[in-house]
Amino acid sequence: MKFEAKSVGRMRIPPDKVIKLDSAHLRGEDLSGRRIIQFSAVGSRLEDCRFDGARIDNASFGAGKATSEYVRCSFDGVRINFGPGGYARFFACTFRDAKLSNWFCFAVELGRCEFSGLIRKSVFNGTVPKRHRTHAGRERNEFRDNDFSQAELIDVSFRTGIDLSRQRLPSGKDYLYVQDAESVVDRAYAEVSAWQDDGLRSQAMGLIRTLQRTVDGGQQQLLLRESDFVDSARISGKAARAVFELLRNPMD
C-alpha cells in the first residue's frame, strides 16, 4: 500500500506496516510503538511527530529526489534499520535510548539533535557527493550542535569535513578524539614506517592509510573507537593497539 499525504496538520496514518509519504506536511502525528516494515518519505515535512518505541525494518527518511525535513520529532526508544539516507534534514530531534543501524548519510543534515543508545555501522558526511548536489541543492551538509555524548558508536565514521568541535561526543577509554588529525596521523606514519617488524608494520600501515584517506577527504578531526579496529578481521589486534598508542601519545 502506498500512502500519499499532501495536506497540512493532523491526519490518521493507516495502521498498515508499510508507510510511504509523498509531499506530506504533518504536525503532531503519533506513530509510537508501531511495527513498520517499510517507511519512506519523499519531499515531506514532519513537525512535532512521535516515533517513540517504533520498530522500523527498512527506513528511508529521505527517499526520492526532494529533501524531507523532521523538526522537533521524537524517536526515543526506536529500533531502526536504515535504507539509503537519501535527502533529509533533522532539526532539534531526539533519539534517546535508540538503536540505529546502517545509516549512511551522504546528503543528510543534523542540527541540535540528541542521541543516546546505540548507533552501529553508519556514516555521516560533511560534504555532499558531487552526483547528489543538484538534488540536494547544496555542496555541504549542515551538521552542528548535536549531542552524541551518551551514545555508543560502533563502526561509525564522520567524514568529509564535519566539524567535530561543534558536537558533543562520547568519551571513555575506548574512544579517541584527535583534534589535529593531519599532523597526528602524519607523525604516526613516520613512526610506523621505521618499525623493523615487517608484518606488524604492514598491518599498522593499512590502518594509518585508512585514516589518511579520511583526512585527505577533508576531515580535520577524528573520533575513533579502538575496539572497531582491534576486533576487525582486516588487522591484528596487536597492530591496532600499537597505532592507537601512537595516536594517543604523538611524538614531537
PyMOL commands that set and color helices and strands:
alter all, ss='L'
color gray80, all
select helices_A, chain A and resi 130-136+164-166+181-192+198-216+226-230+237-248
alter helices_A, ss='H'
color red, helices_A
select strands_A, chain A and resi 8-9+18-22+25-27+35-42+45-47+55-63+68-71+79-82+87-91+94-101+104-105+107-111+114-125+143-144+147-159+175-178+222-225
alter strands_A, ss='S'
color yellow, strands_A
deselect
rebuild
show_as cartoon
